[in-house]
Amino acid sequence: MATLTYVYADQTAVLGPLATYAEPHAYDLCEVHSERLSAPRGWEVLRLAGDLTAPGPSSDDLLALADAVREAGRPVTPLRVAPAEESARGAGRETGRRGHLRVLTSE
């Protein structure tokens, strides 16, 4: 992947490494399109040195994915509520919990 930027006044297009932030008049291109890029007649294309191939997933990405899958696979366990708390809660009774979410029944 690469980022294309251009300057009309200089008739120059610059193809470089993928930008880390969004900028007006900058376009991200896939590997195929960055290799086949051509500019209008009279324009100069500058290809900045660097690895323009798409990077693979990092170890942080893989750990985050594994954590998300592990969390999604956890069974929902019912929450045990003390009788005094149950009467204080009113009509809705908590029957389960998943993270910060609770399952309530309507009575």
Backbone as a printed PyTorch tensor [residue, N CA C, xyz], in Angstrom:
tensor([[[  0.8400,  -1.1660,   0.0000],
         [  0.0000,   0.0000,   0.0000],
         [  0.8910,   1.2370,   0.0000]],

        [[  0.3760,   2.2880,  -0.5770],
         [  1.1380,   3.5330,  -0.6750],
         [  0.1700,   4.7080,  -0.6420]],

        [[  0.6930,   5.8870,  -0.3710],
         [ -0.1030,   7.1050,  -0.3680],
         [  0.3600,   8.0010,  -1.5030]],

        [[ -0.6140,   8.4980,  -2.2630],
         [ -0.3500,   9.3980,  -3.3800],
         [ -0.7200,  10.8140,  -2.9600]],

        [[  0.2210,  11.7290,  -3.1130],
         [ -0.0450,  13.1590,  -2.9170],
         [  0.4360,  13.8770,  -4.1640]],

        [[ -0.0560,  15.0840,  -4.3610],
         [  0.3400,  15.8070,  -5.5730],
         [  0.3370,  17.3040,  -5.3310]],

        [[  1.0930,  18.0210,  -6.1800],
         [  1.1760,  19.4780,  -6.1320],
         [  0.9200,  19.9650,  -7.5520]],

        [[ -0.2420,  20.5840,  -7.7630],
         [ -0.5880,  21.0700,  -9.0990],
         [  0.4070,  22.1040,  -9.6060]],

        [[  0.8270,  23.0250,  -8.7360],
         [  1.7070,  24.1100,  -9.1570],
         [  3.0230,  23.5780,  -9.7140]],

        [[  3.5300,  22.4950,  -9.1410],
         [  4.7990,  21.9190,  -9.5850],
         [  4.6040,  20.7860, -10.5900]],

        [[  3.3670,  20.4290, -10.8780],
         [  3.0560,  19.2860, -11.7360],
         [  3.8260,  18.0420, -11.2830]],

        [[  3.6860,  17.7490,  -9.9930],
         [  4.4150,  16.6330,  -9.3880],
         [  3.4520,  15.7500,  -8.5990]],

        [[  3.5750,  14.4580,  -8.7880],
         [  2.8550,  13.4620,  -7.9870],
         [  3.8920,  12.6930,  -7.1870]],

        [[  3.6090,  12.4940,  -5.9020],
         [  4.5510,  11.7930,  -5.0240],
         [  3.8730,  10.5370,  -4.5030]],

        [[  4.5260,   9.4020,  -4.6920],
         [  4.0390,   8.1210,  -4.2130],
         [  5.0000,   7.6440,  -3.1330]],

        [[  4.4920,   7.5270,  -1.9140],
         [  5.3620,   7.1480,  -0.8010],
         [  4.6970,   6.1600,   0.1280]],

        [[  5.3330,   5.8930,   1.2490],
         [  4.7820,   4.9480,   2.2230],
         [  3.3970,   5.3940,   2.6940]],

        [[  2.6220,   4.4560,   3.1620],
         [  1.2690,   4.7120,   3.6300],
         [  1.2800,   5.7740,   4.7240]],

        [[  0.4380,   6.7990,   4.5580],
         [  0.3720,   7.8950,   5.5270],
         [ -0.2150,   7.4010,   6.8470]],

        [[  0.2170,   8.0090,   7.9270],
         [ -0.2780,   7.6200,   9.2510],
         [ -1.4700,   8.4540,   9.6850]],

        [[ -1.8000,   9.5070,   8.9370],
         [ -2.9660,  10.3320,   9.2690],
         [ -3.6080,  10.8260,   7.9740]],

        [[ -4.8960,  11.1640,   8.0790],
         [ -5.6410,  11.6130,   6.9010],
         [ -5.2500,  13.0500,   6.5660]],

        [[ -5.1240,  13.3110,   5.2760],
         [ -4.7550,  14.6430,   4.8060],
         [ -5.5230,  14.9110,   3.5120]],

        [[ -6.0180,  16.1420,   3.3380],
         [ -6.7210,  16.4300,   2.0850],
         [ -5.7880,  16.2490,   0.8830]],

        [[ -6.3190,  15.8070,  -0.1960],
         [ -5.5780,  15.6030,  -1.4520],
         [ -4.5040,  14.5320,  -1.3270]],

        [[ -4.7060,  13.5800,  -0.4360],
         [ -3.8250,  12.4230,  -0.3230],
         [ -4.7000,  11.1820,  -0.4620]],

        [[ -4.2480,  10.2400,  -1.2540],
         [ -5.0430,   9.0590,  -1.5420],
         [ -4.2290,   7.8030,  -1.2950]],

        [[ -4.8230,   6.8600,  -0.5690],
         [ -4.1670,   5.5820,  -0.3190],
         [ -4.4640,   4.6450,  -1.4820]],

        [[ -3.4220,   4.0000,  -1.9770],
         [ -3.5470,   3.0880,  -3.1100],
         [ -3.1050,   1.6900,  -2.7100]],

        [[ -3.7460,   0.6900,  -3.2830],
         [ -3.3160,  -0.6920,  -3.0470],
         [ -2.0090,  -0.9270,  -3.8130]],

        [[ -1.4100,  -2.0770,  -3.5750],
         [ -0.1190,  -2.3900,  -4.1840],
         [ -0.1980,  -2.4080,  -5.7140]],

        [[ -1.2580,  -2.9960,  -6.2660],
         [ -1.4060,  -3.1030,  -7.7200],
         [ -1.5070,  -1.7150,  -8.3520]],

        [[ -2.3600,  -0.8540,  -7.7920],
         [ -2.5400,   0.4730,  -8.3700],
         [ -1.3270,   1.3790,  -8.1470]],

        [[ -0.6230,   1.2040,  -7.0500],
         [  0.5690,   2.0310,  -6.8320],
         [  1.6760,   1.6630,  -7.8250]],

        [[  1.7530,   0.3970,  -8.2280],
         [  2.7600,  -0.0110,  -9.2150],
         [  2.4080,   0.4780, -10.6190]],

        [[  1.1160,   0.5730, -10.9250],
         [  0.6670,   0.9450, -12.2670],
         [  0.3840,   2.4430, -12.4090]],

        [[  0.6950,   3.2330, -11.3980],
         [  0.3760,   4.6640, -11.4200],
         [  1.0670,   5.3850, -12.5740]],

        [[  0.3080,   6.1950, -13.2710],
         [  0.8760,   7.0680, -14.2870],
         [  0.3150,   8.4640, -14.0590]],

        [[  1.0090,   9.4710, -14.5360],
         [  0.5930,  10.8580, -14.3490],
         [  0.3360,  11.4920, -15.7150]],

        [[ -0.3670,  12.6120, -15.7310],
         [ -0.5990,  13.2990, -17.0070],
         [  0.7170,  13.7090, -17.6750]],

        [[  0.6640,  13.9170, -18.9840],
         [  1.8350,  14.3310, -19.7570],
         [  2.3890,  15.6280, -19.1560]],

        [[  3.6970,  15.6760, -18.9750],
         [  4.3490,  16.8560, -18.4160],
         [  4.5200,  16.8040, -16.9090]],

        [[  3.8760,  15.8520, -16.2510],
         [  3.9950,  15.7160, -14.8000],
         [  5.1550,  14.7920, -14.4670]],

        [[  5.7200,  15.0080, -13.3070],
         [  6.7910,  14.1480, -12.8050],
         [  6.2300,  13.2970, -11.6670]],

        [[  6.5670,  12.0180, -11.6640],
         [  6.1550,  11.1160, -10.5890],
         [  7.3830,  10.7840,  -9.7560]],

        [[  7.3330,  11.1220,  -8.4850],
         [  8.4150,  10.7810,  -7.5570],
         [  7.9780,   9.5800,  -6.7340]],

        [[  8.7660,   8.5400,  -6.7980],
         [  8.4820,   7.3420,  -6.0100],
         [  9.4990,   7.2900,  -4.8760]],

        [[  9.0270,   7.5290,  -3.6700],
         [  9.9110,   7.5260,  -2.5060],
         [ 10.2830,   6.1010,  -2.1540]],

        [[ 11.5390,   5.9250,  -1.8010],
         [ 12.0230,   4.5910,  -1.4290],
         [ 11.3280,   4.1570,  -0.1490]],

        [[ 11.1000,   2.9090,  -0.0600],
         [ 10.4690,   2.3600,   1.1360],
         [  9.7060,   1.1180,   0.7800]],

        [[  9.2910,   0.4110,   1.7900],
         [  8.5220,  -0.8110,   1.5820],
         [  7.0730,  -0.4270,   1.3590]],

        [[  6.5950,  -0.5530,   0.1160],
         [  5.2400,  -0.1580,  -0.2140],
         [  4.2580,  -1.3270,  -0.1380]],

        [[  4.7210,  -2.4970,   0.3200],
         [  3.8250,  -3.6400,   0.4580],
         [  3.0460,  -3.5200,   1.7640]],

        [[  1.8900,  -4.1230,   1.7740],
         [  1.0410,  -4.0680,   2.9690],
         [  1.6940,  -4.8710,   4.1000]],

        [[  1.8000,  -4.2710,   5.2820],
         [  2.3870,  -5.0040,   6.4070],
         [  1.4060,  -6.0550,   6.9160]],

        [[  1.9350,  -7.1400,   7.4320],
         [  1.0900,  -8.1830,   8.0010],
         [  0.6160,  -7.7680,   9.3820]],

        [[ -0.2230,  -8.5740,   9.9930],
         [ -0.7130,  -8.2290,  11.3240],
         [  0.4220,  -8.2600,  12.3470]],

        [[  0.3810,  -7.3160,  13.2680],
         [  1.4040,  -7.2680,  14.3140],
         [  1.0180,  -8.2210,  15.4430]],

        [[  1.9350,  -8.4280,  16.3620],
         [  1.6310,  -9.3160,  17.4930],
         [  0.5380,  -8.6940,  18.3650]],

        [[  0.4620,  -7.3550,  18.4430],
         [ -0.6120,  -6.6980,  19.2020],
         [ -1.9710,  -6.9760,  18.5610]],

        [[ -2.0320,  -6.9490,  17.2220],
         [ -3.2790,  -7.2440,  16.5210],
         [ -3.7330,  -8.6670,  16.8110]],

        [[ -2.7930,  -9.5970,  16.7750],
         [ -3.1340, -11.0010,  17.0030],
         [ -3.5770, -11.2390,  18.4460]],

        [[ -2.9400, -10.5700,  19.4030],
         [ -3.3410, -10.7130,  20.8050],
         [ -4.7270, -10.1280,  21.0310]],

        [[ -5.0250,  -8.9860,  20.4260],
         [ -6.3450,  -8.3760,  20.5720],
         [ -7.4140,  -9.2820,  19.9830]],

        [[ -7.1350,  -9.8910,  18.8490],
         [ -8.0830, -10.8100,  18.2260],
         [ -8.3110, -12.0380,  19.1080]],

        [[ -7.2390, -12.5810,  19.6600],
         [ -7.3590, -13.7510,  20.5360],
         [ -8.1730, -13.4090,  21.7840]],

        [[ -7.9530, -12.2450,  22.3660],
         [ -8.7210, -11.8200,  23.5430],
         [-10.1980, -11.6700,  23.2120]],

        [[-10.5110, -11.0970,  22.0450],
         [-11.9110, -10.9150,  21.6450],
         [-12.5960, -12.2580,  21.4460]],

        [[-11.9060, -13.2160,  20.8200],
         [-12.4820, -14.5440,  20.6040],
         [-12.6780, -15.2470,  21.9350]],

        [[-11.7140, -15.1300,  22.8210],
         [-11.8130, -15.7620,  24.1330],
         [-12.9970, -15.1920,  24.9200]],

        [[-13.1800, -13.8720,  24.8830],
         [-14.2830, -13.2250,  25.5980],
         [-15.6260, -13.6450,  25.0090]],

        [[-15.7090, -13.7420,  23.6980],
         [-16.9650, -14.1240,  23.0430],
         [-17.3290, -15.5810,  23.3570]],

        [[-16.3440, -16.4210,  23.6170],
         [-16.5960, -17.8260,  23.8770],
         [-16.8970, -18.1610,  25.3240]],

        [[-16.7950, -17.1860,  26.2130],
         [-17.0680, -17.4670,  27.6220],
         [-18.5590, -17.7010,  27.8380]],

        [[-18.9030, -18.7250,  28.6170],
         [-20.3240, -18.9600,  28.8930],
         [-20.8650, -17.8970,  29.8550]],

        [[-22.1450, -17.5940,  29.7020],
         [-22.7990, -16.6420,  30.5980],
         [-23.1880, -17.4040,  31.8500]],

        [[-22.6940, -16.9670,  32.9920],
         [-23.0150, -17.6310,  34.2460],
         [-24.0540, -16.7960,  34.9970]],

        [[-25.0780, -17.4680,  35.5450],
         [-26.0920, -16.7120,  36.2880],
         [-25.4770, -16.0970,  37.5410]],

        [[-25.9520, -14.9480,  37.8780],
         [-25.4680, -14.2300,  39.0560],
         [-26.3350, -14.5990,  40.2410]],

        [[-25.7130, -14.9770,  41.3160],
         [-26.4540, -15.3200,  42.5230],
         [-26.7380, -14.0230,  43.2790]],

        [[-28.0000, -13.8050,  43.6060],
         [-28.4120, -12.5830,  44.2890],
         [-28.9360, -12.9550,  45.6570]],

        [[-28.4880, -12.2240,  46.6710],
         [-28.9610, -12.4560,  48.0300],
         [-30.4480, -12.0990,  48.1040]],

        [[-31.2580, -12.8010,  48.9110],
         [-32.6980, -12.5170,  49.0010],
         [-33.0010, -11.0650,  49.3620]],

        [[-32.2020, -10.4580,  50.2500],
         [-32.4480,  -9.0660,  50.6430],
         [-32.2440,  -8.1410,  49.4450]],

        [[-31.2290,  -8.3980,  48.6420],
         [-30.9710,  -7.5840,  47.4570],
         [-32.0630,  -7.7810,  46.4180]],

        [[-32.5620,  -9.0190,  46.3180],
         [-33.5750,  -9.3270,  45.3190],
         [-34.8450,  -8.5200,  45.5440]],

        [[-35.2770,  -8.4140,  46.7890],
         [-36.4890,  -7.6500,  47.0730],
         [-36.2450,  -6.1600,  46.9030]],

        [[-35.0180,  -5.7050,  47.1130],
         [-34.7070,  -4.2760,  46.9720],
         [-34.6320,  -3.8610,  45.5080]],

        [[-34.4030,  -4.8010,  44.6170],
         [-34.2650,  -4.4700,  43.2000],
         [-35.5960,  -4.2010,  42.5240]],

        [[-36.6610,  -4.6630,  43.0660],
         [-37.9600,  -4.3960,  42.4580],
         [-38.3400,  -5.4690,  41.4640]],

        [[-39.0560,  -5.0450,  40.4150],
         [-39.6390,  -5.9850,  39.4710],
         [-38.5880,  -6.7420,  38.6550]],

        [[-37.5440,  -6.0650,  38.1700],
         [-36.5470,  -6.7230,  37.3420],
         [-35.5780,  -7.5210,  38.1810]],

        [[-35.4090,  -8.8010,  37.8210],
         [-34.4720,  -9.6420,  38.5590],
         [-33.3210, -10.0050,  37.6520]],

        [[-32.1240,  -9.8500,  38.1650],
         [-30.9270, -10.1560,  37.3820],
         [-30.7500, -11.6550,  37.3030]],

        [[-30.6320, -12.1770,  36.0640],
         [-30.4740, -13.6210,  35.8940],
         [-29.1040, -13.9960,  35.3550]],

        [[-28.3650, -13.0320,  34.8590],
         [-27.0440, -13.3360,  34.3260],
         [-26.2400, -12.0650,  34.1230]],

        [[-24.9680, -12.2480,  33.8760],
         [-24.0820, -11.1070,  33.6970],
         [-22.9970, -11.4840,  32.7100]],

        [[-22.6430, -10.5380,  31.8580],
         [-21.5430, -10.7290,  30.9170],
         [-20.7720,  -9.4190,  30.8620]],

        [[-19.6270,  -9.3870,  31.5090],
         [-18.8600,  -8.1440,  31.5680],
         [-19.6450,  -7.0990,  32.3340]],

        [[-19.8990,  -5.9650,  31.7290],
         [-20.6370,  -4.8860,  32.3850],
         [-22.1410,  -4.9460,  32.0710]],

        [[-22.5680,  -5.9230,  31.2480],
         [-23.9830,  -6.0600,  30.8780],
         [-24.6800,  -7.0350,  31.8010]],

        [[-25.9700,  -6.7700,  32.0870],
         [-26.7480,  -7.6580,  32.9380],
         [-28.0130,  -8.0790,  32.2110]],

        [[-28.4720,  -9.3130,  32.4700],
         [-29.7190,  -9.8190,  31.9260],
         [-30.7530,  -9.7220,  33.0220]],

        [[-31.8500,  -8.9980,  32.7380],
         [-32.9210,  -8.8150,  33.7100],
         [-34.1950,  -9.4620,  33.1890]],

        [[-34.9710, -10.0370,  34.0900],
         [-36.2680, -10.5700,  33.7180],
         [-37.3360,  -9.5850,  34.1710]],

        [[-38.4160,  -9.5110,  33.4330],
         [-39.5370,  -8.6500,  33.8640],
         [-40.5580,  -9.5280,  34.5540]],

        [[-41.0400,  -9.0710,  35.6520],
         [-42.0030,  -9.8690,  36.4260],
         [-43.3290,  -9.1600,  36.4510]]])
